[in-house]
Amino acid sequence: MPKIAIFSFAHYDGQCLVPALTAHLGADNLKCLPVRLSEETAELASGCEVVCLFVNDIADERVVNYLADIGVKLILLRSTGFNHVDLECAAKRGLDVRRVPVYSPYAVAEMAVGLLLSLVRKIHKAYNRVREHNFNIENLQGFDIHGKTIGILGTGNIGRITAKILNGFSPGRLLGFDPYPSDEMKALGMEYVSKETLLAESDIISLHVPLMPETYHIIGKESIQTMKKGVVIINVSRGGLIDAEALEEGLRERKIGGVGMDVYENEQSFFFKDCSDQILSDQILTRLLTFPNVIITAHQAFLTTEALQTIADTTLQNLKDYEAGGVQLEEG
């Protein structure tokens, strides 16, 4: 049986992932490491044929080469995204890479809608007031989602589910952008438009595209300037989709009316850690956290009981497929 090094191990991994792998491999073949994979920590995988990674583990060219040199044969990803892995290098070195293509699109879509509702009705501010026995509702005025133009940037699994939920609010228009338009979404009433049109005409924009060179900073200084004044932006996809500096500028200029993010482009240094006793070195993140119309959560959209079980089941199946000589992950 292969030995596995599980990087970025968290307590919730013990609920489903560890029992699943233990039943198949035995506890002695699991090495649970509560640190991220990086050049500095890669040596911890010594003696392991398999490494199991999460979203902020770094498997760039240097790390992949090192893993190959010490005998690692398989990279199991506990995530859908794989932009943190150098797939080209892995292929050259003969490393098999497998991911979890779908775990719970409902979990992520529901988080997107939750962030939106909290923003537009200022629930986060009201909650903090009432906890301090302040029952004044001044400056808590929000707006209806009903009748607004909603733009869904990317209509894959998560984007489609988000659109279905938001369609229940009876928006004025439901706009979509995707290289591969969905007939299901068209039947729902979605109007597929260009990316530029969606960004310019939407009151609410929700991002559901993967992070690739062509989507990096898809929300940036130029695109923000084309948006409606007061636009609300939701991002539960990948941090690198938004230029954080341009986002801050748009907020200060009051071009952007609100932002809900479960991801951040420089999150690797902070997310999944307790930094409450530290001064954050990222000045943009520090300033964004002071804005009353910004809600940032720490990449928790995936974190539901159902999603954790699916991640565990799929990861185990990926391991079994590898052992049986199945097909590895293909980029795209």
C-alpha positions as CSV (number, residue, x, y, z in Angstrom):
1,M,0.0,0.0,0.0
2,P,1.3,3.5,-0.8
3,K,2.1,5.9,2.0
4,I,0.4,9.3,1.8
5,A,1.5,12.7,3.1
6,I,-1.6,14.9,3.6
7,F,-0.5,18.6,3.6
8,S,-2.5,21.5,4.9
9,F,-4.2,19.0,7.2
10,A,-7.1,20.6,9.3
11,H,-9.3,19.2,12.0
12,Y,-12.2,18.8,9.5
13,D,-10.1,16.5,7.4
14,G,-10.4,14.1,10.3
15,Q,-14.1,13.8,9.9
16,C,-14.3,12.1,6.5
17,L,-11.0,12.1,4.6
18,V,-8.9,10.3,7.3
19,P,-11.5,7.6,8.0
20,A,-11.8,6.9,4.3
21,L,-8.1,6.6,3.6
22,T,-7.5,4.7,6.8
23,A,-10.0,2.1,5.9
24,H,-8.2,1.6,2.6
25,L,-4.6,2.0,3.6
26,G,-4.4,1.6,7.3
27,A,-3.4,4.4,9.8
28,D,0.3,3.7,9.5
29,N,0.3,4.8,5.9
30,L,-1.0,8.3,6.6
31,K,1.2,11.2,7.5
32,C,-1.1,14.2,8.5
33,L,0.8,17.4,8.2
34,P,-0.7,20.7,9.4
35,V,1.6,22.7,7.2
36,R,1.3,23.9,3.6
37,L,3.4,22.3,0.9
38,S,6.2,24.6,-0.2
39,E,9.9,24.4,-1.0
40,E,10.6,24.5,2.7
41,T,8.2,21.7,3.7
42,A,8.4,19.4,0.7
43,E,11.0,17.2,2.5
44,L,8.2,16.1,4.9
45,A,6.9,13.9,2.0
46,S,10.0,11.8,2.1
47,G,9.1,8.1,2.1
48,C,5.7,8.8,0.6
49,E,4.5,7.7,-2.8
50,V,1.5,10.1,-2.7
51,V,1.0,13.7,-1.5
52,C,-2.5,15.0,-0.9
53,L,-2.8,18.8,-1.4
54,F,-5.3,21.6,-0.7
55,V,-5.9,24.9,-2.6
56,N,-3.0,26.9,-1.1
57,D,-0.4,24.3,-1.2
58,I,2.4,25.2,-3.6
59,A,3.4,22.6,-6.2
60,D,5.4,24.8,-8.6
61,E,8.2,23.5,-10.8
62,R,10.8,23.4,-8.1
63,V,8.5,21.6,-5.7
64,V,7.2,19.1,-8.3
65,N,10.8,18.3,-9.3
66,Y,11.8,17.8,-5.7
67,L,8.8,15.5,-5.1
68,A,9.7,13.5,-8.1
69,D,13.3,13.2,-6.9
70,I,12.2,11.8,-3.6
71,G,9.9,9.2,-5.2
72,V,6.5,10.8,-5.1
73,K,4.3,9.3,-7.9
74,L,0.9,10.8,-7.3
75,I,-0.5,14.2,-6.4
76,L,-4.1,14.0,-5.0
77,L,-5.8,17.3,-5.0
78,R,-8.6,17.9,-2.4
79,S,-9.9,20.7,-4.6
80,T,-11.4,21.5,-8.0
81,G,-8.8,24.1,-9.0
82,F,-5.4,23.0,-10.0
83,N,-3.7,26.3,-10.9
84,H,-1.3,25.8,-7.9
85,V,0.2,22.8,-9.5
86,D,2.7,22.9,-12.4
87,L,1.0,20.3,-14.6
88,E,3.5,20.5,-17.4
89,C,6.4,19.7,-15.0
90,A,4.4,17.0,-13.4
91,A,3.8,15.3,-16.7
92,K,7.5,15.6,-17.7
93,R,8.5,14.0,-14.4
94,G,5.8,11.3,-14.7
95,L,3.7,12.4,-11.7
96,D,0.0,11.5,-11.9
97,V,-2.2,14.4,-10.8
98,R,-5.9,13.9,-9.8
99,R,-8.4,16.4,-8.5
100,V,-12.0,16.6,-7.2
101,P,-13.8,18.0,-10.2
102,V,-17.1,18.5,-8.3
103,Y,-17.6,18.3,-4.6
104,S,-20.6,20.5,-3.7
105,P,-21.5,23.2,-6.2
106,Y,-24.5,23.9,-4.0
107,A,-22.2,24.7,-1.0
108,V,-20.3,27.4,-3.0
109,A,-23.3,28.8,-4.7
110,E,-25.2,29.2,-1.5
111,M,-22.2,30.9,0.1
112,A,-22.2,33.4,-2.8
113,V,-25.9,34.2,-2.2
114,G,-25.3,34.4,1.5
115,L,-22.6,37.0,1.0
116,L,-24.8,39.0,-1.3
117,L,-27.7,39.0,1.1
118,S,-25.5,40.0,4.0
119,L,-24.1,42.9,1.9
120,V,-27.2,44.4,0.4
121,R,-29.2,44.1,3.7
122,K,-26.2,45.0,5.9
123,I,-26.8,41.9,8.1
124,H,-23.2,41.8,9.3
125,K,-23.5,45.4,10.6
126,A,-26.9,44.8,12.2
127,Y,-25.7,41.6,13.9
128,N,-22.8,43.4,15.6
129,R,-25.0,46.3,16.7
130,V,-27.6,44.1,18.3
131,R,-24.9,42.0,20.1
132,E,-24.0,45.3,21.8
133,H,-27.7,46.0,22.7
134,N,-27.8,48.7,20.0
135,F,-31.2,48.4,18.4
136,N,-31.0,51.5,16.2
137,I,-31.5,50.8,12.5
138,E,-30.1,54.1,11.2
139,N,-27.8,53.6,8.2
140,L,-28.9,50.0,7.7
141,Q,-30.9,50.7,4.6
142,G,-30.3,48.2,1.8
143,F,-31.9,47.5,-1.5
144,D,-34.0,44.8,-3.2
145,I,-32.4,42.2,-5.3
146,H,-35.8,41.9,-7.1
147,G,-35.8,43.9,-10.3
148,K,-32.0,44.3,-10.5
149,T,-29.7,43.2,-13.3
150,I,-27.6,40.2,-12.2
151,G,-24.5,39.2,-14.1
152,I,-23.2,35.6,-13.7
153,L,-19.6,35.5,-15.0
154,G,-19.1,31.8,-15.8
155,T,-22.0,29.4,-16.0
156,G,-20.4,26.1,-15.1
157,N,-21.9,24.0,-12.3
158,I,-21.6,26.6,-9.5
159,G,-22.5,29.5,-11.8
160,R,-25.7,27.8,-13.0
161,I,-26.8,26.9,-9.4
162,T,-26.1,30.5,-8.3
163,A,-28.2,31.8,-11.2
164,K,-31.0,29.4,-10.3
165,I,-31.1,30.6,-6.7
166,L,-30.9,34.3,-7.6
167,N,-33.6,33.8,-10.3
168,G,-35.9,33.2,-7.4
169,F,-35.6,36.8,-6.5
170,S,-37.2,37.8,-9.8
171,P,-34.3,39.9,-11.2
172,G,-35.1,42.4,-13.9
173,R,-32.4,40.8,-16.1
174,L,-30.2,37.7,-15.7
175,L,-27.1,38.1,-17.7
176,G,-24.5,35.5,-18.4
177,F,-21.1,35.2,-19.9
178,D,-19.4,31.9,-20.8
179,P,-17.5,30.5,-23.8
180,Y,-20.0,27.6,-23.7
181,P,-23.5,29.0,-23.2
182,S,-25.9,26.7,-21.3
183,D,-29.2,25.7,-22.9
184,E,-30.5,25.2,-19.4
185,M,-29.7,28.8,-18.5
186,K,-31.2,30.1,-21.7
187,A,-34.4,28.3,-20.8
188,L,-34.3,29.9,-17.4
189,G,-34.3,33.3,-19.1
190,M,-30.6,34.1,-18.9
191,E,-29.4,36.4,-21.7
192,Y,-25.9,35.6,-22.8
193,V,-23.8,38.7,-23.6
194,S,-20.2,39.7,-23.9
195,K,-18.0,40.0,-20.9
196,E,-17.9,43.7,-21.4
197,T,-21.6,44.1,-21.6
198,L,-22.2,42.0,-18.5
199,L,-19.7,44.1,-16.5
200,A,-21.1,47.4,-17.7
201,E,-24.8,46.6,-17.3
202,S,-25.0,44.5,-14.1
203,D,-26.1,45.8,-10.7
204,I,-24.7,42.6,-9.1
205,I,-21.8,40.6,-10.5
206,S,-21.0,37.1,-9.3
207,L,-17.7,35.5,-10.4
208,H,-17.7,31.8,-11.2
209,V,-14.8,31.3,-13.6
210,P,-11.5,29.3,-13.1
211,L,-8.3,31.1,-12.6
212,M,-6.3,31.0,-15.8
213,P,-4.0,33.5,-17.6
214,E,-7.0,34.8,-19.6
215,T,-9.1,35.3,-16.4
216,Y,-6.4,36.7,-14.1
217,H,-7.5,40.2,-12.9
218,I,-10.7,39.9,-15.0
219,I,-11.9,42.5,-12.5
220,G,-9.3,45.3,-12.7
221,K,-8.9,49.0,-13.0
222,E,-10.2,49.3,-16.6
223,S,-13.1,46.9,-16.1
224,I,-14.2,48.6,-12.9
225,Q,-14.4,51.9,-14.6
226,T,-17.0,50.5,-17.1
227,M,-19.3,49.3,-14.3
228,K,-22.4,50.9,-12.9
229,K,-21.9,53.2,-9.9
230,G,-22.7,51.2,-6.8
231,V,-22.2,47.7,-8.3
232,V,-21.9,44.8,-5.9
233,I,-19.3,42.2,-6.7
234,I,-19.3,38.7,-5.3
235,N,-16.3,36.3,-5.6
236,V,-16.3,32.8,-4.2
237,S,-14.1,31.4,-7.0
238,R,-10.4,32.4,-7.1
239,G,-8.7,35.4,-5.5
240,G,-6.6,36.2,-8.6
241,L,-9.7,37.0,-10.6
242,I,-9.8,40.4,-8.8
243,D,-7.0,43.0,-8.7
244,A,-7.1,43.9,-5.0
245,E,-5.4,47.3,-5.5
246,A,-7.9,48.3,-8.2
247,L,-10.8,46.9,-6.0
248,E,-9.7,49.2,-3.1
249,E,-9.5,52.1,-5.4
250,G,-13.0,51.4,-6.8
251,L,-14.4,51.2,-3.3
252,R,-12.7,54.5,-2.2
253,E,-14.1,56.2,-5.3
254,R,-17.6,54.8,-4.4
255,K,-17.7,53.2,-7.9
256,I,-18.2,49.9,-6.1
257,G,-21.1,49.7,-3.7
258,G,-20.1,46.5,-2.0
259,V,-17.9,43.4,-2.1
260,G,-18.3,39.9,-0.8
261,M,-15.2,37.7,-1.1
262,D,-14.5,34.2,0.1
263,V,-11.1,34.4,-1.6
264,Y,-8.3,36.9,-1.9
265,E,-5.4,37.0,-4.4
266,N,-2.7,36.9,-1.8
267,E,-4.5,34.6,0.7
268,Q,-1.8,32.0,0.9
269,S,-0.1,33.8,3.7
270,F,-3.1,34.2,5.9
271,F,-6.1,32.0,5.1
272,F,-6.6,28.8,7.1
273,K,-4.4,30.3,9.9
274,D,-5.2,32.1,13.1
275,C,-3.5,35.5,12.6
276,S,-5.5,37.3,15.4
277,D,-2.3,38.1,17.4
278,Q,-0.4,39.4,14.4
279,I,-0.2,42.6,12.4
280,L,-1.1,41.6,8.8
281,S,1.7,42.3,6.4
282,D,-0.7,42.7,3.5
283,Q,-1.7,46.4,3.6
284,I,-4.4,46.1,1.0
285,L,-6.1,43.3,2.9
286,T,-5.8,45.2,6.1
287,R,-7.5,48.2,4.6
288,L,-10.2,46.2,2.9
289,L,-11.2,44.7,6.2
290,T,-11.9,48.2,7.5
291,F,-14.5,49.0,4.8
292,P,-18.1,48.7,6.1
293,N,-19.3,47.5,2.7
294,V,-16.8,44.7,2.4
295,I,-17.3,41.2,3.7
296,I,-14.3,38.8,3.5
297,T,-14.5,35.2,4.6
298,A,-11.5,32.9,4.7
299,H,-12.1,30.4,1.8
300,Q,-14.9,28.6,3.6
301,A,-17.5,28.3,0.8
302,F,-16.6,24.6,0.4
303,L,-17.0,23.8,4.0
304,T,-20.2,21.8,4.4
305,T,-20.7,18.3,5.7
306,E,-21.8,17.1,2.3
307,A,-18.8,18.7,0.5
308,L,-16.3,17.1,2.9
309,Q,-17.8,13.7,2.4
310,T,-17.7,14.1,-1.4
311,I,-14.1,15.3,-1.2
312,A,-13.2,12.2,0.8
313,D,-15.0,9.8,-1.4
314,T,-13.6,11.3,-4.6
315,T,-10.0,11.4,-3.2
316,L,-10.2,7.8,-2.2
317,Q,-11.6,6.8,-5.6
318,N,-8.8,8.8,-7.3
319,L,-6.3,6.8,-5.3
320,K,-8.0,3.5,-6.2
321,D,-8.0,4.5,-9.9
322,Y,-4.3,5.3,-9.7
323,E,-3.6,2.0,-8.1
324,A,-5.5,0.4,-11.0
325,G,-3.7,2.4,-13.6
326,G,-6.5,4.8,-14.6
327,V,-6.3,8.0,-16.6
328,Q,-4.7,11.0,-14.9
329,L,-6.0,14.6,-14.8
330,E,-5.9,16.6,-18.0
331,E,-5.5,20.3,-18.0
332,G,-8.5,22.2,-19.3
